[in-house]
Amino acid sequence: MTDASLLACLLDSMKNPVMFVDTDHIIRYMNKAAVAHYKEGEALLDQSVLDCHNAESVRQIIEISAAMQQGEEERLITDNDNWRIYMRAVRDPAGQLIGYYERYEPPAK
């Protein structure tokens, strides 16, 4: 099994959605849970995540992405009765930002 297919199997085993977005805000990967979670499913791949959000959310995504370029690793973006959602930086071995993903967890009790 190649490294890429092993990684895909690992991410697909997760019950919560994982969507990876590159630094140009293009959706590059969705695990099975993310495909099922978003009504557009796999059609979102290779689309701009900015096109899927309202103006305030777009402002927030761009702001957090810029902060990640400066070293920020993670920020809580949604905290409601259904989910706590974080934007999490993804970096290459040299520490350069290559994108980000949404990390879901159950709401705080």
KASUL-V837071 format. One record per backbone hydrogen bond with DSSP energy under -0.5 kcal/mol. NH is the residue of the N-H (numbers start at 1). CO is the residue of the C=O. E is the energy in kcal/mol with one decimal. If there is no record, write none. Layout:
BEGIN
nh=NH co=CO e=E
nh=NH co=CO e=E
END
This chain:
BEGIN
nh=6 co=2 e=-2.4
nh=7 co=3 e=-2.5
nh=8 co=4 e=-2.3
nh=9 co=5 e=-2.3
nh=10 co=6 e=-2.3
nh=11 co=7 e=-2.7
nh=12 co=8 e=-2.6
nh=13 co=9 e=-1.1
nh=13 co=10 e=-0.6
nh=14 co=11 e=-1.1
nh=19 co=102 e=-0.6
nh=20 co=29 e=-2.3
nh=21 co=100 e=-3.2
nh=22 co=26 e=-2.5
nh=23 co=98 e=-0.8
nh=25 co=22 e=-2.2
nh=27 co=47 e=-3.0
nh=28 co=20 e=-2.5
nh=28 co=26 e=-0.5
nh=29 co=20 e=-1.5
nh=31 co=18 e=-2.3
nh=35 co=31 e=-2.3
nh=36 co=32 e=-2.1
nh=37 co=33 e=-1.9
nh=38 co=34 e=-2.3
nh=41 co=38 e=-2.0
nh=43 co=40 e=-1.7
nh=44 co=41 e=-2.0
nh=45 co=42 e=-1.7
nh=46 co=27 e=-3.4
nh=47 co=44 e=-2.0
nh=49 co=25 e=-3.1
nh=50 co=25 e=-0.5
nh=51 co=48 e=-1.0
nh=52 co=49 e=-1.2
nh=53 co=50 e=-1.0
nh=58 co=54 e=-2.5
nh=59 co=55 e=-2.3
nh=60 co=56 e=-2.2
nh=61 co=57 e=-2.8
nh=62 co=58 e=-2.5
nh=63 co=59 e=-2.3
nh=64 co=60 e=-2.8
nh=65 co=61 e=-2.6
nh=66 co=62 e=-2.2
nh=67 co=63 e=-2.0
nh=68 co=64 e=-2.3
nh=69 co=65 e=-1.8
nh=70 co=66 e=-1.0
nh=71 co=68 e=-1.5
nh=72 co=67 e=-2.3
nh=75 co=87 e=-2.2
nh=77 co=85 e=-3.4
nh=78 co=85 e=-1.8
nh=80 co=83 e=-2.7
nh=84 co=105 e=-2.4
nh=85 co=78 e=-2.5
nh=86 co=103 e=-2.6
nh=87 co=75 e=-2.6
nh=88 co=86 e=-0.5
nh=88 co=101 e=-2.8
nh=89 co=73 e=-3.3
nh=90 co=99 e=-2.5
nh=92 co=96 e=-2.5
nh=95 co=92 e=-2.4
nh=98 co=90 e=-3.0
nh=99 co=90 e=-1.2
nh=100 co=21 e=-2.7
nh=101 co=88 e=-2.1
nh=102 co=19 e=-1.2
nh=103 co=86 e=-2.9
nh=103 co=101 e=-0.5
nh=104 co=17 e=-0.5
nh=104 co=102 e=-0.5
nh=105 co=84 e=-1.7
END
